[in-house]
């Protein structure tokens, strides 16, 4: 009976050491959740039909404040599969805000190019009645950070009477040094 009791006590004494690893660390392994970095979004819907979601490239997706005109220019160029598009947005100042224009595009502007080569078409904001454009800036970081927001507008093809509507536009660009 003594042998059984000794074996039993020895087994009880060994239980606390069952979870030890070979490195001598008694802490259980910690499950790590992988951090997924979300790429910036530069996208828009053209005439309610074609959606462009441009692949991120920090060298051609930038925002820059120009002190001499007190204006920020957002420049984006990229591809979505076999579709190419570029857009440029201009708005006053260098801060978060909402800019809506229906009469004078002199200080706020949107221009867009779709396609490349002979299929390239360029569009700009039009001042026709009942036409407007909106730029909402939701983030405006210091230099080296990001400028982020949304946009929509009624555009007119350059050299033509053809119009286009841009909706569901979103931009997020790298903020470069002021000029």
PLY file of the C-alpha trace (Angstrom):
ply
format ascii 1.0
element vertex 179
property float x
property float y
property float z
element edge 178
property int vertex1
property int vertex2
end_header
0.00 0.00 0.00
2.92 2.33 0.72
4.23 1.83 -2.82
0.87 2.77 -4.33
0.64 5.85 -2.12
4.18 6.93 -3.11
3.43 6.40 -6.80
0.18 8.34 -6.39
1.94 11.24 -4.63
4.71 11.26 -7.24
2.10 11.39 -10.04
0.30 14.28 -8.30
3.57 16.14 -7.94
4.32 15.73 -11.66
0.97 17.17 -12.87
1.98 20.87 -12.55
4.94 20.22 -14.87
2.89 18.70 -17.70
2.45 22.06 -19.54
6.12 23.06 -19.46
7.89 23.29 -22.80
11.50 22.34 -23.45
12.66 25.98 -23.36
11.68 26.27 -19.71
8.96 28.84 -20.49
5.78 27.97 -18.63
3.58 30.39 -20.59
1.22 28.78 -23.07
1.72 29.77 -26.72
-0.12 32.94 -27.68
-2.22 32.87 -30.83
-1.29 35.88 -32.93
-3.82 37.53 -35.17
-2.20 38.54 -38.43
-2.38 42.26 -39.13
-3.73 42.88 -42.61
-2.65 46.22 -44.02
-5.43 47.69 -46.07
-4.27 49.37 -49.24
-5.54 52.85 -49.94
-8.64 53.04 -52.10
-8.80 55.10 -55.28
-12.01 54.26 -57.05
-15.03 55.73 -58.83
-18.05 54.72 -60.87
-18.25 56.13 -64.41
-21.76 56.83 -65.75
-23.23 54.42 -63.20
-21.92 51.46 -65.18
-18.15 51.00 -65.10
-16.34 50.90 -61.77
-12.65 51.68 -61.62
-10.65 50.47 -58.63
-7.11 51.60 -59.29
-4.19 49.54 -58.02
-2.21 51.43 -55.33
1.02 53.14 -56.35
2.35 55.82 -53.97
4.46 57.41 -56.74
1.44 58.39 -58.88
-1.20 58.79 -56.17
-0.25 61.93 -54.31
-1.69 65.05 -52.70
0.12 68.36 -52.48
-0.75 71.67 -50.88
0.32 74.83 -52.76
0.63 77.82 -50.44
0.74 80.43 -53.24
-2.81 79.46 -54.34
-4.00 78.08 -50.97
-5.11 74.93 -52.78
-4.60 71.17 -52.51
-4.27 69.05 -55.65
-4.97 65.31 -55.56
-3.43 63.42 -58.50
-4.21 59.75 -59.13
-3.18 57.54 -62.04
-3.60 53.79 -62.17
-4.93 50.59 -63.65
-7.82 48.32 -62.86
-7.06 45.18 -64.79
-6.93 46.31 -68.41
-8.68 49.66 -67.73
-6.63 52.80 -67.13
-7.85 56.01 -65.51
-6.47 59.21 -64.08
-8.15 61.88 -62.04
-7.19 65.19 -60.54
-9.14 66.93 -57.80
-8.52 70.46 -56.58
-10.01 72.06 -53.50
-9.24 75.09 -51.33
-6.97 74.96 -48.30
-5.28 72.09 -46.53
-7.81 70.68 -44.09
-10.81 68.43 -43.68
-13.99 69.82 -45.19
-16.80 69.49 -47.71
-16.66 71.42 -50.95
-19.73 71.55 -53.20
-19.85 73.61 -56.37
-22.55 74.12 -58.95
-21.71 77.51 -60.46
-18.00 78.29 -60.46
-15.36 75.59 -60.82
-12.50 78.08 -60.66
-11.21 76.91 -57.28
-12.58 73.39 -57.08
-12.15 71.13 -60.03
-12.30 67.54 -61.11
-10.86 66.20 -64.31
-10.75 62.60 -65.44
-9.16 60.58 -68.23
-10.23 57.06 -69.10
-8.47 54.71 -71.47
-5.09 55.25 -73.06
-3.74 55.94 -76.53
-6.43 56.51 -79.16
-9.21 55.43 -76.77
-8.29 58.06 -74.16
-11.10 60.49 -73.32
-10.80 63.51 -71.06
-13.61 65.01 -68.99
-13.86 68.12 -66.83
-16.40 69.68 -64.50
-19.13 71.48 -66.40
-21.01 74.59 -65.31
-24.25 73.64 -67.06
-27.51 74.18 -65.12
-28.35 71.49 -62.54
-24.80 70.12 -62.64
-22.60 69.99 -59.57
-19.58 68.40 -58.01
-18.68 67.54 -54.45
-15.39 66.77 -52.77
-15.45 65.62 -49.12
-12.05 65.55 -47.43
-12.25 63.23 -44.40
-8.55 62.95 -43.49
-5.71 65.43 -43.97
-2.50 64.22 -42.34
0.78 66.13 -42.00
3.38 65.73 -44.76
4.26 62.04 -45.15
0.76 60.96 -44.11
-2.43 60.55 -46.13
-5.18 62.70 -47.60
-8.46 60.83 -47.89
-12.01 61.56 -49.00
-14.83 61.07 -51.48
-15.94 62.83 -54.66
-18.65 62.94 -57.30
-19.46 65.22 -60.17
-21.04 65.94 -63.51
-18.42 66.15 -66.24
-18.27 67.06 -69.91
-15.99 65.40 -72.45
-13.30 67.74 -73.78
-14.18 69.04 -77.25
-17.64 67.48 -77.17
-21.11 67.95 -75.76
-21.07 64.41 -74.31
-21.45 64.32 -70.53
-20.50 61.83 -67.86
-21.39 61.34 -64.22
-18.84 60.29 -61.65
-20.27 58.70 -58.51
-19.01 56.64 -55.57
-15.58 58.22 -55.94
-13.05 57.66 -53.17
-9.44 58.74 -52.89
-6.59 58.11 -50.49
-3.21 59.48 -51.46
0.25 60.03 -50.01
0.77 63.66 -48.92
3.99 65.02 -50.37
5.90 68.13 -49.34
4.09 71.46 -49.70
4.99 73.72 -52.57
0 1
1 2
2 3
3 4
4 5
5 6
6 7
7 8
8 9
9 10
10 11
11 12
12 13
13 14
14 15
15 16
16 17
17 18
18 19
19 20
20 21
21 22
22 23
23 24
24 25
25 26
26 27
27 28
28 29
29 30
30 31
31 32
32 33
33 34
34 35
35 36
36 37
37 38
38 39
39 40
40 41
41 42
42 43
43 44
44 45
45 46
46 47
47 48
48 49
49 50
50 51
51 52
52 53
53 54
54 55
55 56
56 57
57 58
58 59
59 60
60 61
61 62
62 63
63 64
64 65
65 66
66 67
67 68
68 69
69 70
70 71
71 72
72 73
73 74
74 75
75 76
76 77
77 78
78 79
79 80
80 81
81 82
82 83
83 84
84 85
85 86
86 87
87 88
88 89
89 90
90 91
91 92
92 93
93 94
94 95
95 96
96 97
97 98
98 99
99 100
100 101
101 102
102 103
103 104
104 105
105 106
106 107
107 108
108 109
109 110
110 111
111 112
112 113
113 114
114 115
115 116
116 117
117 118
118 119
119 120
120 121
121 122
122 123
123 124
124 125
125 126
126 127
127 128
128 129
129 130
130 131
131 132
132 133
133 134
134 135
135 136
136 137
137 138
138 139
139 140
140 141
141 142
142 143
143 144
144 145
145 146
146 147
147 148
148 149
149 150
150 151
151 152
152 153
153 154
154 155
155 156
156 157
157 158
158 159
159 160
160 161
161 162
162 163
163 164
164 165
165 166
166 167
167 168
168 169
169 170
170 171
171 172
172 173
173 174
174 175
175 176
176 177
177 178
